[in-house]
Amino acid sequence: MEPARYLRTPLTERLGLRHPILSAPMAGVAGGALAAAVSRAGGLGIIGGGYGDRTWLERELGAAGEVPIGIGFITWALARRPELLDLALDHGPVAIFLSFGDCRPFARKVRHSSSLLILQVQTLEQARAAIDEGADIVVAQGTEAGGHGGRRATLPLVPAVVDLAGAVPVVAAGGIADGRGLAAALVLGAAGVLCGTAFFASREALSHPAAKQAAVRATGDATLRSRVFDIARGLDWPAEWDLRTLRNRFAERWAAAPDSLAAAGEEVLRAYAEAVAAGDVGTATVIVGEAVDLVRRQEPAAAIVERLVSEAAARLGDAPSLLAPTSRRDLSVGV
Ligand SMILES: Cc1cc2nc3c(=O)[nH]c(=O)nc-3n(C[C@H](O)[C@H](O)[C@H](O)COP(=O)(O)O)c2cc1C
């Protein structure tokens, strides 16, 4: 089913998209099938190259086939396996997406390729640096986001980044999972949205089936940011970014003193790894953001894209009705 209306923005123009929607490069979750499904639906799907597992990346690029997609990396992890950027560029992606770390060692190579450079930032300082490095598109990620992120909230961060980005399109990320969020982002001056949580339980996502069920049942009240799961997974993330996940038993047990988890020893970490393998979401991490409130069913990614667009178009079309007549406004003054 085609959405009734289209939203045309500098992002759709720049990337040649029907819809101003990017799906996030979720490590281990956003494989070739999800990215291709989002791109076929009119957005741009981005494969989550994550921490740089070559075998995984080759398989998922194969799964995307000839469909135009983007490829994302966690920048500090890419610095440890820089050859993966060549593998990615050889695929001829629409864009390379980098987040979390110093993009300078990679930006030049991407700029000299046929792929566009998308940089995700969490602060104004990072946004300035991204523009200086020649980003084609800047993603402003608020702390509501699922996964790793910073401390600033989407609502004030996005317009501030828009104000400094000039002609560079800005994409809003963090807490956007329905058409109301997309419409709000466009009103803030963003040229589109990047959604992760919205696609976490999609049919094509590689999330564990139990994690998809947990996401569908959860509300945004039940998420937290912590270092707990990075410690449990043995990932030495820079202190600048922590991880938003569902608040489960394991997070409750260790969030107040994550360093004691590091000291707890092999047995706890082995038990954690076993819980992950078994899909025990009381212990294993379920990486979603506050917008999990709006994830209510497991469905094809294309249905999510279409609903985002049709709801946003309807909301924007209805916007003039929010302007109440002066007399009614006067009545409410002083109440
Ligand atoms: C399961 C999951 C995994 C993620 N993994 C990555 C990642 O590997 N690299 C990255 O740049 N961002 C990652 N993110 C963050 C996204 O890029 C994006 O900023 C975020 O999903 C947007 O907020 P939302 O979850 O509210 O839509 C991840 C997000 C989720 C939900």
The ligand as a Tripos MOL2 file, in Angstrom:
@<TRIPOS>MOLECULE
LIG
   31    33     1     0     0
SMALL
NO_CHARGES

@<TRIPOS>ATOM
      1 C1         19.6090   -2.1910   18.7790 C.3       1 LIG1
      2 C2         20.3690   -0.9310   18.4490 C.ar      1 LIG1
      3 C3         21.6990   -1.0220   18.0530 C.ar      1 LIG1
      4 C4         22.3870    0.1310   17.6880 C.ar      1 LIG1
      5 N1         23.6590   -0.0040   17.2120 N.ar      1 LIG1
      6 C5         24.2800    1.0840   16.6930 C.ar      1 LIG1
      7 C6         25.5430    0.9390   16.0530 C.ar      1 LIG1
      8 O1         26.1060   -0.1460   15.9640 O.2       1 LIG1
      9 N2         26.1180    2.0510   15.5130 N.ar      1 LIG1
     10 C7         25.4960    3.2790   15.5820 C.ar      1 LIG1
     11 O2         26.0350    4.2380   15.0590 O.2       1 LIG1
     12 N3         24.3300    3.4350   16.2190 N.ar      1 LIG1
     13 C8         23.6950    2.3690   16.7580 C.ar      1 LIG1
     14 N4         22.4820    2.5280   17.3650 N.ar      1 LIG1
     15 C9         21.9270    3.8980   17.5310 C.3       1 LIG1
     16 C10        21.2720    4.3610   16.2550 C.3       1 LIG1
     17 O3         22.2470    4.7590   15.3250 O.3       1 LIG1
     18 C11        20.3100    5.5420   16.4300 C.3       1 LIG1
     19 O4         20.9810    6.6680   16.8830 O.3       1 LIG1
     20 C12        19.1580    5.2700   17.3760 C.3       1 LIG1
     21 O5         18.5860    4.0170   17.1720 O.3       1 LIG1
     22 C13        18.0860    6.3570   17.2020 C.3       1 LIG1
     23 O6         17.2060    6.3800   18.2580 O.3       1 LIG1
     24 P1         15.9000    5.4350   18.3730 P.3       1 LIG1
     25 O7         16.4270    4.0990   18.8090 O.co2     1 LIG1
     26 O8         15.0680    6.0980   19.3830 O.co2     1 LIG1
     27 O9         15.2790    5.3770   17.0080 O.co2     1 LIG1
     28 C14        21.7680    1.3930   17.7610 C.ar      1 LIG1
     29 C15        20.4540    1.4710   18.1880 C.ar      1 LIG1
     30 C16        19.7440    0.3330   18.5280 C.ar      1 LIG1
     31 C17        18.3080    0.4680   18.9580 C.3       1 LIG1
@<TRIPOS>BOND
     1     1     2 1
     2     2     3 ar
     3     2    30 ar
     4     3     4 ar
     5     4     5 ar
     6     4    28 ar
     7     5     6 ar
     8     6     7 ar
     9     6    13 1
    10     7     8 2
    11     7     9 ar
    12     9    10 ar
    13    10    11 2
    14    10    12 ar
    15    12    13 ar
    16    13    14 ar
    17    14    15 1
    18    14    28 ar
    19    15    16 1
    20    16    17 1
    21    16    18 1
    22    18    19 1
    23    18    20 1
    24    20    21 1
    25    20    22 1
    26    22    23 1
    27    23    24 1
    28    24    25 2
    29    24    26 1
    30    24    27 1
    31    28    29 ar
    32    29    30 ar
    33    30    31 1
@<TRIPOS>SUBSTRUCTURE
     1 LIG1         1 GROUP 0 **** ****
